[in-house]
Every structure is written in C-alpha cells, then in structure tokens.
Amino acid sequence: MTAPKHSFACAGFHETRFSRRHALKVGGLGLLGLSLPKLLEAEETRNAERGTRNLPKPRAKSVIFLHQFGGPSHIDMFDMKPEAPEGIRGSHKPVSTKADGIAISEHLPRLCKVMDKVTLIRSMRHHMHNHNPASYYALTGHAPPVDDITLRDSPELFPAYGSVVDDLAPVSGALPTFVALPWVIGDGTITPGQGASFLGKVHDPLLVTRDPNKADFKLPELNLPAGITYERLMHRRSIQKIIDKQSSLLEHSAQALGMDAYYEKALAMLDSPKLREAFNLSAEPDAVRDSYGRTTYGQSCLLARRLVEAGTKFVTAYFSPNIGGDVGSGWDTHGNNDKKMFPVLEKYHLPMTDQTLPTLLEELDQRGLLDTTLVVWMGEFGRTPKINEKASRDHWPDCYTVLLAGGGVKRGFVYGESDKTASYPIKDPVRPDDLAATIYYLLGIDPHTEVRGAGDRPVLISEGNPVMGIVA
C-alpha cells in the first residue's frame, strides 16, 4: 500500500488544502510558507486554571517514540516460545543476551548486547484488530470509539502524546516541543492521533517529511526568503500587526487557525542557530551516520537523537508510512503472494531494527542522555501465535511486547508474562492507557491532568495508571 496523500502545509492532517493565495490573504502568512506547524508557548495561566497538583518528580527530560507501523511479531522477537508446538514457535531461535534471563531472536545479535539497558513489557494487550484504530490507541493512549479501519481524525478523538506535552510542559524559547518525522502514516486513510486534535493546531508537531537520508536534506521552511533579512522580516511583521488589528475578520481567522501564534513561533525559529544546527546532519561524522544505517528510518533516529540533545522534548519517528509487510515497508507480515513472513523479517525488518535501535541506545548512553531520555519502541499490536496457511502471522492485540529504555525505567528487566504460546498475559497485564500514564509520569506530568476536550468538556489526558513496577 502506498503512503497516504497529505498536505505538508496543513499540519493538522486534515484533507482540506489551503492555497498559497488563501494564506496570503490571511495575515500575509505566505511569507514563511505554511509547512511549519503552528507552535507556540502554552498559556501561562494553565496551571492556575487547572488547580495545583502534586506532580510526580520528572525522571525523563525527553521522549523518543519509535512507532513500528504494521505490528511487529512479539513471538518472533522479544517473547519467543521455543517449547511451543510446531506451527506456533516459528523458525527463529532465541539466544541469550547481556541481560541475565532475557532471551530474544537470534536475528538481533547487536540488540542482544544492549538488552541490559532495556525493559520489556511482555503483557501489553487491547482489543483493536485494525491498523488505524490500534495505531491511534498506541499514539494517544486512548481507546478509539470503534475498531474500524476507516477511522478518521476528528475533534472528538484525543491528541498525540507530544501535543499533550506541548500543551502542558512546553519547551521555552525557539525550539519545538514536539517533532514528528519522516512521514504521515495511514492505512487507506490517515491514521488519527498524529496531531493535536482538540488541543488546537498550535500544538501540532513540527512535521518533517523530507528524507533525512538524502544528501540535500535541509529545512527550507526555516530559511528566510531570498533577499529578505531578518530585520526586514520583523519590520514587515510589525506592519502586519497594525493591519491585523484593523480587521476583525483577520483577527477571527488568526484565532481560529492558530496562525498568529504560529507566526510568532516561526519568527523565533528563524533566528535560532540551535534549531538549525540540530537539523544539520552533515555535521555528524560519516562513521556515526553509517552506524545508524543510511536509510530514511536510520537517519530519522539519528535526527531524533540530535533533537533531544538540543532540547526538544518529544520526537516521534515512524518506521514506515504504511503497514506494508514487504521489504522497504511496514511490519504487516501476513504473507504476500510467494513472499512469506520469515524471509522478509530476516532480509529487512530485523536487520534494520538491529542496526538502528542498538546504535541509538548506545549513543544516548555514551552521551549521558539515556538516563533522561525515554525511548519507546512499539507497534500497534503483535502477531498471532498460530502461523497461518501462508506461513505468516495475522494481527494479534491480545498480547504483545513493548520495549522501553532510559528515562527512569529499569535496566535489563522484564515486566509481565504471557502464557505458553504468547497468546494472552498471565501476569501483570498492561493496557496502552497504562503505558500512556507511565510516559506522562516519567516526564513529571500528572497522568490524570484534566484538559478541555471537544465541546469544552473536561477530559483526562490518561485513563490509565503508571506501571510503577518498571520505574527504576
């Protein structure tokens, strides 16, 4: 399946497209281009409005969320069952790792060497069998209203983790709080839960859809138009403010679309050498870039490391724009004509994972960043324990594994347990709601903070409870 069409200009991921002419009419915003999402500082009165809370002590300063679209097979990677009957255990063998008592796939030899930095939750579960609703659940921590593959974004659905963080605990200065790269994902329709939803477009991520693996990778959105100096731009902005105040239409439009706040943040970004340098991948030694893999996903993980090092608080990097199931795409390995699941895993998915993930964890640790950076590696569900007639595995949300590292979680640890066939949790089941609460807790955000949802109704950012058993 091909990647979903989307408008880079509209960071809210709606299918409506705004022409440059329309943008120029609304406050002259065509000057910078519309590809930069609407980012701004959260309201200073937010805490007073919501009341004083006893917030958890922050253990993580940032999160790198690695979403494995398509659903990786837990039983063939992190929760192997070598004693299970044939037709369940698969063709791969488990091997010991640097963490005592933890065995993972023989096709992940480099990852074996860093498992002492990792916590595995082997008891994740929910009941969504379709990619879009299950991915929405993974990206927001809130169960979708229906298990429907055509689930679309709407103001009633919840925002992405990074958008909540941008609202409640934004980064100060010119750096974005939330960055998403290098695609907008979707299965037929754009997967909801990638943007700010009812929190407003100002909390959408800085969306980077340029390929960081290309030699000419850069962000022209952060560059001034030819022939315009920063001082001249600021002068134009002053004139524009005067004009805007005289036009109630423009004022209402700016308020509705978050344009004015976006413009102010965009201007600050234009004058931010720190942000420009974070995106300058050419500053990295070739050996470092090679270690991540000269792939779009590998270089996205490297860019994620550079962004959290610069001060960005939440980075989401997507493995693939589509569910795929073949070489060069996502983890939906049902079996594709004569291409079976296990050779595809061996040729593409597992080698890619075994190159990028250990490198990211090692680099974060060597740079003193792992203790304060929570890495979350997860898909929307696992795969069926029983191998199907195509020598592949189907969707299985009833039990799967999530990998966590850094940011205050235990090292070399397994939480939860599945049954003898990795079909269901038999100890310490964890819902995506609980994982969401854990992420917020580790960031020092009360997981039960109340925000205003659609229709101005009060809603909680998480209905789950932090998994304290994994906290170091």
Buried (B, 14 or more C-beta within 10 A) or exposed (E): BEBBEBBBBBBBBBEEEBEEEEBEBBBBBBBBBBBBBBBBBBEEEBBEEBEEEEBBEBBBBBBBBBBBBBBBBBBBBBBBBEEBEEEBBBBBEBBEBBBEEBBBBEBBBBBBBBBBBBBBBBBBBBEBBBBBBBBBBBBBBBBBEEBEBEBBBEEEBBBBBBBBBBBBBBBEEBBBBBBBBBBBBBBBBBBBBBBBBBBBBBBBBBBBBBBBBEEEBBBEBBEBEEEEEEEEBEEEBEEBEEEBEEEEEBBEBBEEBBBBBBBBBBBBBBBBEEBBEBBBBEEBEEEBBEBBBEBBBBBBBBBBBBBBBBBBBBBBBBBBBBBBBBEEBBBBBBBBEEBBBBEBBBEBBBBBBBBBBBBBBBBBBEEEBBBBBBBBBBBBBBBBBBBBEBBBBBBBBBBBBBBBBBBBBBBBBBBBBBBEBBBBBEEBBBBBBBBBBBBBBBBBBBBBBBBEBEEEEEBBBBBBBBBEBBBE
